[in-house]
Amino acid sequence: MSRVYNFSAGPATLPEEVLAQVRDEMMDWQGSGMSVMEMSHRGDAFVSIADAATRDLRELLNVPDDYAVLFLQGGATGQFAGIPLNLCADKAQADYVITGSWGKKAHKEAAKYIKSSVAASTAEQGFQTLPAVADWQLDGDAAYLHYTPNETIEGVEFSDIPDVGDVPLVADMSSNFLSRPVDVSRYGLIYAGAQKNVGPAGVTIVIVRKDLIGNPRADTPMFLDYQQQAEADSMLNTPPCFAWYVAGLTFQWLKRQGGLEGMAEINARKAGKLYDFIDASGFYSNPVEPGCRSRMNVPFLLADDEANKAFLTEAEAAGLTTLKGHRSVGGMRASIYNAMPEAGVDKLIDFMKDFEQRKG
Ligand SMILES: *Cc1c(COP(=O)(O)O)cnc(C)c1O
């Protein structure tokens, strides 16, 4: 068996310990004589898996009791619609802060259902910086304010939680969920697709303050109705069982890393050394304003754009894969989520040094 260092933005690399456990439990989960994929979601075995995962997630993030934790289908994109449908029965308007491609999509989807205003946008700056909170055009009457703490494609990340007063804050944390401790009580709703930092694609986590749900628009599809899902423990219909199970194993792995505080330290070190190397080099560059850089997704350009192809081919041969930048940004992108070992970042930096010496 040979595993590469996979820098994919998503679906992304998973902890080897988690994969090994999935392998070991594949044919016979803990004496049940079947795999988790084959179990009834109403049976005791799966219910115990689901409960443990939910408990571990609540513990990791310190989720207060007045928040529901849901494991849903439909991806983060499903929630782009689910959020306005659930939160806007009374006020058909919300504010969106757009700091990259995903925020732009969330805003566009919400506009099908409500008046979604742009409170701030860095489109004109090419999404390479973040807008100062003091300049956001907040509508005091908005049902919520939506923002994207980490923009996966452009590689910009908020380091602090913006203070938006009493308007419920809604965050698409798909690409930095569980990468550091977060004060959940500052949010109305947090959501994240699993395939960046949590597990396989197919499960989407929604953490929502209970007083915000239970009054969806009349045309909200049942499976997206957060209140109904909360009452049914996310089993209104068949949940994404296998992905939920693997997410649960990842939560246990995270606890073994020292929880989110431990993980945050490792993540800061990994990102810090990669940015330090890029900044010290005359050959590589990162276009994002230093205070706004993502600890999860690190885009970088080569001084010689012609060398991109050679960089990717040689990196691949060295066991460093999926480093091609998003087509809208170009160049390279290294996604270094929780499960990317520090040794993978070290190996990438060594490769970049060597490539620069030969081509720079
Ligand atoms: C990947 C991603 C999405 C889209 O997730 P899907 O699960 O494919 O719908 C949305 N927002 C952010 C920040 C992402 O990184």
The ligand as a MOL file (V3000), in Angstrom:
LIG
                    3D

  0  0  0     0  0            999 V3000
M  V30 BEGIN CTAB
M  V30 COUNTS 15 15 0 0 0
M  V30 BEGIN ATOM
M  V30 1 C -17.0690 23.0440 -0.6260 0
M  V30 2 C -17.8100 24.2080 -0.0970 0
M  V30 3 C -19.1920 24.3820 -0.3210 0
M  V30 4 C -19.9980 23.4190 -1.1670 0
M  V30 5 O -20.2130 22.2400 -0.4960 0
M  V30 6 P -21.1660 21.1130 -1.0940 0
M  V30 7 O -21.2110 20.1450 0.0410 0
M  V30 8 O -20.5080 20.5900 -2.3230 0
M  V30 9 O -22.4880 21.7160 -1.3830 0
M  V30 10 C -19.8120 25.4680 0.2340 0
M  V30 11 N -19.1340 26.3610 0.9760 0
M  V30 12 C -17.8100 26.2270 1.2100 0
M  V30 13 C -17.1140 27.2430 2.0570 0
M  V30 14 C -17.1100 25.1530 0.6880 0
M  V30 15 O -15.7950 25.0190 0.9270 0
M  V30 END ATOM
M  V30 BEGIN BOND
M  V30 1 1 1 2
M  V30 2 1 2 3
M  V30 3 2 2 14
M  V30 4 1 3 4
M  V30 5 2 3 10
M  V30 6 1 4 5
M  V30 7 1 5 6
M  V30 8 2 6 7
M  V30 9 1 6 8
M  V30 10 1 6 9
M  V30 11 1 10 11
M  V30 12 2 11 12
M  V30 13 1 12 13
M  V30 14 1 12 14
M  V30 15 1 14 15
M  V30 END BOND
M  V30 END CTAB
M  END
